[in-house]
Amino acid sequence: MTEETTTAVVTVQTSPARDNKYLALRTEVDALCLSITNMVVDSIGKVSLLTQDVNLGRKIRKEVEDLRKAKYTGPLDAIKADWMKQFALLTGPIDEAQKAAAKKLV
């Protein structure tokens, strides 16, 4: 078993409350939702506008998810994956030893 010693300092943004991109997206979301909610669809033109808003909603949702993954959950997911690998170095051999013991007891 090899031991690797690595120390890393990781900065993770924990709240989007002061993130300019998040705040800009929030403004877009608020305006979009207000537009869709208040729209009266009484003509072909309004159907077209509603369709544009729905498409814009898809685009904004993707931007929200991209931001969440890039600045918030993505870095934590990468760190967690590394931790899981490191702990598997301990639990894996135990699991194998227990399997070997079970075969001997059968």
Phi and psi restraints in degrees (value plus and minus 20) as a CYANA .aco file:
   2 THR   PHI    -117.8   -77.8
   2 THR   PSI     127.7   167.7
   3 GLU   PHI    -134.2   -94.2
   3 GLU   PSI     110.1   150.1
   4 GLU   PHI    -135.3   -95.3
   4 GLU   PSI     108.1   148.1
   5 THR   PHI    -128.2   -88.2
   5 THR   PSI      97.8   137.8
   6 THR   PHI    -155.9  -115.9
   6 THR   PSI     112.9   152.9
   7 THR   PHI    -140.1  -100.1
   7 THR   PSI     112.7   152.7
   8 ALA   PHI    -158.4  -118.4
   8 ALA   PSI     122.9   162.9
   9 VAL   PHI    -125.1   -85.1
   9 VAL   PSI     105.2   145.2
  10 VAL   PHI    -140.1  -100.1
  10 VAL   PSI     110.8   150.8
  11 THR   PHI    -123.2   -83.2
  11 THR   PSI     103.4   143.4
  12 VAL   PHI    -143.0  -103.0
  12 VAL   PSI     107.1   147.1
  13 GLN   PHI     -93.7   -53.7
  13 GLN   PSI     104.9   144.9
  14 THR   PHI    -119.9   -79.9
  14 THR   PSI     -34.1     5.9
  15 SER   PHI    -166.8  -126.8
  15 SER   PSI     115.1   155.1
  16 PRO   PHI    -103.5   -63.5
  16 PRO   PSI     -16.6    23.4
  17 ALA   PHI     -75.0   -35.0
  17 ALA   PSI     -48.8    -8.8
  18 ARG   PHI    -135.2   -95.2
  18 ARG   PSI      -7.6    32.4
  19 ASP   PHI    -102.8   -62.8
  19 ASP   PSI      97.9   137.9
  20 ASN   PHI     -79.1   -39.1
  20 ASN   PSI     -60.4   -20.4
  21 LYS   PHI     -84.8   -44.8
  21 LYS   PSI     -63.9   -23.9
  22 TYR   PHI     -79.9   -39.9
  22 TYR   PSI     -66.3   -26.3
  23 LEU   PHI     -83.2   -43.2
  23 LEU   PSI     -58.8   -18.8
  24 ALA   PHI     -84.8   -44.8
  24 ALA   PSI     -62.2   -22.2
  25 LEU   PHI     -84.6   -44.6
  25 LEU   PSI     -58.6   -18.6
  26 ARG   PHI     -81.2   -41.2
  26 ARG   PSI     -61.6   -21.6
  27 THR   PHI     -81.9   -41.9
  27 THR   PSI     -63.5   -23.5
  28 GLU   PHI     -83.3   -43.3
  28 GLU   PSI     -63.5   -23.5
  29 VAL   PHI     -81.8   -41.8
  29 VAL   PSI     -66.7   -26.7
  30 ASP   PHI     -78.6   -38.6
  30 ASP   PSI     -65.8   -25.8
  31 ALA   PHI     -86.1   -46.1
  31 ALA   PSI     -62.5   -22.5
  32 LEU   PHI     -83.0   -43.0
  32 LEU   PSI     -67.6   -27.6
  33 CYS   PHI     -83.6   -43.6
  33 CYS   PSI     -58.5   -18.5
  34 LEU   PHI     -84.0   -44.0
  34 LEU   PSI     -63.0   -23.0
  35 SER   PHI     -81.3   -41.3
  35 SER   PSI     -68.0   -28.0
  36 ILE   PHI     -85.4   -45.4
  36 ILE   PSI     -65.0   -25.0
  37 THR   PHI     -83.4   -43.4
  37 THR   PSI     -60.2   -20.2
  38 ASN   PHI    -108.4   -68.4
  38 ASN   PSI     -28.5    11.5
  39 MET   PHI     -92.2   -52.2
  39 MET   PSI     113.1   153.1
  40 VAL   PHI    -122.7   -82.7
  40 VAL   PSI      98.0   138.0
  41 VAL   PHI    -113.4   -73.4
  41 VAL   PSI      75.9   115.9
  42 ASP   PHI    -147.0  -107.0
  42 ASP   PSI      -5.5    34.5
  43 SER   PHI    -180.5  -140.5
  43 SER   PSI     146.9   186.9
  44 ILE   PHI     -81.2   -41.2
  44 ILE   PSI     -58.1   -18.1
  45 GLY   PHI     -80.6   -40.6
  45 GLY   PSI     -59.5   -19.5
  46 LYS   PHI     -90.6   -50.6
  46 LYS   PSI     -53.9   -13.9
  47 VAL   PHI     -81.3   -41.3
  47 VAL   PSI     -62.3   -22.3
  48 SER   PHI     -83.0   -43.0
  48 SER   PSI     -64.0   -24.0
  49 LEU   PHI     -83.7   -43.7
  49 LEU   PSI     -61.9   -21.9
  50 LEU   PHI     -83.9   -43.9
  50 LEU   PSI     -60.7   -20.7
  51 THR   PHI     -81.8   -41.8
  51 THR   PSI     -62.3   -22.3
  52 GLN   PHI     -81.1   -41.1
  52 GLN   PSI     -62.9   -22.9
  53 ASP   PHI     -83.8   -43.8
  53 ASP   PSI     -61.4   -21.4
  54 VAL   PHI     -82.2   -42.2
  54 VAL   PSI     -63.6   -23.6
  55 ASN   PHI     -84.4   -44.4
  55 ASN   PSI     -60.1   -20.1
  56 LEU   PHI     -82.8   -42.8
  56 LEU   PSI     -58.6   -18.6
  57 GLY   PHI     -79.9   -39.9
  57 GLY   PSI     -61.2   -21.2
  58 ARG   PHI     -82.2   -42.2
  58 ARG   PSI     -63.3   -23.3
  59 LYS   PHI     -83.9   -43.9
  59 LYS   PSI     -65.8   -25.8
  60 ILE   PHI     -85.3   -45.3
  60 ILE   PSI     -61.2   -21.2
  61 ARG   PHI     -78.8   -38.8
  61 ARG   PSI     -61.6   -21.6
  62 LYS   PHI     -83.1   -43.1
  62 LYS   PSI     -61.9   -21.9
  63 GLU   PHI     -81.7   -41.7
  63 GLU   PSI     -60.4   -20.4
  64 VAL   PHI     -82.1   -42.1
  64 VAL   PSI     -67.6   -27.6
  65 GLU   PHI     -83.9   -43.9
  65 GLU   PSI     -61.0   -21.0
  66 ASP   PHI     -81.4   -41.4
  66 ASP   PSI     -63.1   -23.1
  67 LEU   PHI     -83.9   -43.9
  67 LEU   PSI     -65.8   -25.8
  68 ARG   PHI     -78.1   -38.1
  68 ARG   PSI     -66.9   -26.9
  69 LYS   PHI     -89.3   -49.3
  69 LYS   PSI     -61.1   -21.1
  70 ALA   PHI     -90.8   -50.8
  70 ALA   PSI     -62.2   -22.2
  71 LYS   PHI    -126.4   -86.4
  71 LYS   PSI     -37.1     2.9
  72 TYR   PHI    -140.6  -100.6
  72 TYR   PSI     -91.4   -51.4
  73 THR   PHI    -101.4   -61.4
  73 THR   PSI     -50.4   -10.4
  74 GLY   PHI     -77.4   -37.4
  74 GLY   PSI     -71.6   -31.6
  75 PRO   PHI     -81.1   -41.1
  75 PRO   PSI     -58.5   -18.5
  76 LEU   PHI     -88.1   -48.1
  76 LEU   PSI     -58.6   -18.6
  77 ASP   PHI     -81.9   -41.9
  77 ASP   PSI     -61.2   -21.2
  78 ALA   PHI     -85.1   -45.1
  78 ALA   PSI     -62.5   -22.5
  79 ILE   PHI     -85.1   -45.1
  79 ILE   PSI     -64.5   -24.5
  80 LYS   PHI     -80.2   -40.2
  80 LYS   PSI     -62.8   -22.8
  81 ALA   PHI     -79.6   -39.6
  81 ALA   PSI     -61.0   -21.0
  82 ASP   PHI     -85.4   -45.4
  82 ASP   PSI     -63.3   -23.3
  83 TRP   PHI     -80.3   -40.3
  83 TRP   PSI     -62.8   -22.8
  84 MET   PHI     -80.5   -40.5
  84 MET   PSI     -61.5   -21.5
  85 LYS   PHI     -83.1   -43.1
  85 LYS   PSI     -63.0   -23.0
  86 GLN   PHI     -83.5   -43.5
  86 GLN   PSI     -63.5   -23.5
  87 PHE   PHI     -92.3   -52.3
  87 PHE   PSI     -46.5    -6.5
  88 ALA   PHI     -84.5   -44.5
  88 ALA   PSI     -46.9    -6.9
  89 LEU   PHI     -82.9   -42.9
  89 LEU   PSI     -45.1    -5.1
  90 LEU   PHI    -111.6   -71.6
  90 LEU   PSI     -65.2   -25.2
  91 THR   PHI     -97.7   -57.7
  91 THR   PSI     -51.0   -11.0
  92 GLY   PHI     -77.2   -37.2
  92 GLY   PSI     -72.1   -32.1
  93 PRO   PHI     -82.4   -42.4
  93 PRO   PSI     -55.2   -15.2
  94 ILE   PHI     -83.5   -43.5
  94 ILE   PSI     -65.9   -25.9
  95 ASP   PHI     -79.0   -39.0
  95 ASP   PSI     -64.5   -24.5
  96 GLU   PHI     -84.4   -44.4
  96 GLU   PSI     -62.1   -22.1
  97 ALA   PHI     -83.9   -43.9
  97 ALA   PSI     -59.5   -19.5
  98 GLN   PHI     -87.1   -47.1
  98 GLN   PSI     -56.5   -16.5
  99 LYS   PHI     -83.4   -43.4
  99 LYS   PSI     -63.6   -23.6
 100 ALA   PHI     -83.3   -43.3
 100 ALA   PSI     -60.7   -20.7
 101 ALA   PHI     -84.4   -44.4
 101 ALA   PSI     -60.8   -20.8
 102 ALA   PHI     -82.4   -42.4
 102 ALA   PSI     -58.7   -18.7
 103 LYS   PHI     -85.6   -45.6
 103 LYS   PSI     -53.8   -13.8
 104 LYS   PHI     -93.3   -53.3
 104 LYS   PSI     -45.1    -5.1
 105 LEU   PHI    -109.6   -69.6
 105 LEU   PSI     -28.4    11.6
